[in-house]
Amino acid sequence: MSSCGPKMKMDPALHRERKPEWIKVRLPNNPEFWSTKSLITDLKLVTVCEEAQCPNRWECWSQKTATFMIAGEKCTRACGFCAVKTAKPDALEADEPQRVAEATRRMGLRHVVITAVARDDLRDGGADHFRQTIETVREVNPGIIIEVLVPDFNDRDWALQTVMDARPHIFNHNIETVERLTPLVRSRAQYQRSLTVLKKAKAMVNGKVATKSGIMLGLGERQEEVLRAMDDLRAHDVTVLTLGQYLRPTPKHLPVVEFIRPEMFDEYKRIALEKGFRHVASGPLVRSSYHAAEFRPELDVIEAIEADLRAMKGIELGPEHLALPAIKPQLDKAIA
């Protein structure tokens, strides 16, 4: 594992190899799990579920949900927490947006999460590949809620604008940890830069997007630092928050300093909601995309995005587009 910034050491005596009893992973016992796995293999897709060794992949795949990871499975960064391999990435696959879109169609998804490795080798960081995937998914599967989980694009406004021009419904960029631990945990990333990216993304579409971020706990953060991170996210217009337990993917990765008890996750959720977050997922096995479909952006945000998309295509909204209520049978008889 390469260096992740300034030299910062955790006390190895604090690391606990033995997981507590509340860290339990469900094993696959549902045919839908194998069906989803087969579909992903058939379409030659990469999922962050497998690449990041997500503990919930058995559960999510059994429910025919998955987070698609575009732009390959080799990352240009070497974060101390992440199981995705660091290597020179392969060239982008031109047909990948179509394959992702076909997967959403076959699975009948109403909510899709699209993420990617960091592609610092590309001038736009993979932003246009995100754009193409969003637009193709929307074309193949109209009405689907599209969530993107993106890298920071090295804070290049024009690259970020490329993604936002495709009008995702939910824009997710994780700060991952508290400010003090960021140089240790995140390769090349900067705490303040991530906050800025979140705020800029929302401003680029006049607030017509839900913004989301996530924090891993158990890396040595202090409670007051977690609360300060919540305040920082709210100050940058973030309304959706995920909090989960960091689990060490291999002995080469950062150690677990502490296993946070479920009651503390409940308390953090209560505090976050009081601070004004609209939706909070908080628990030991929660990950950024865990039960993502349980959150829907505000209806006015969805309607505003759809109206903007129609305007971009030159489609005028007429009476035929309005969802009129069905006439009750007894009223229908009365009219006749």
Secondary structure, 3 states (H helix, E strand, C coil): CCCCCCCCCCCHHHCCCCCCCCCCCCCCCCHHHHHHHHHHHHCCCCEHHHHCCCCCHHHHHHCCCCEEEECCCCECCCCCCCCCCECCCCCCCCCHHHHHHHHHHHHCCCEEEEEECCCCCCCCCCHHHHHHHHHHHHHHCCCCEEEEECCCHHHCHHHHHHHHHCCCCEEECCCECCCCCHHHHCCCCCHHHHHHHHHHHHHHCCCCCEEEEEEEECCCCCHHHHHHHHHHHHHCCCCEEEEEECCCCCCCCCCCCCCCCHHHHHHHHHHHHHCCCCEEEECCCCCCCCCHHHCCCCHHHHHHHHHHHHHHCCCCCCHHHCCCCCCCHHHHHHHC
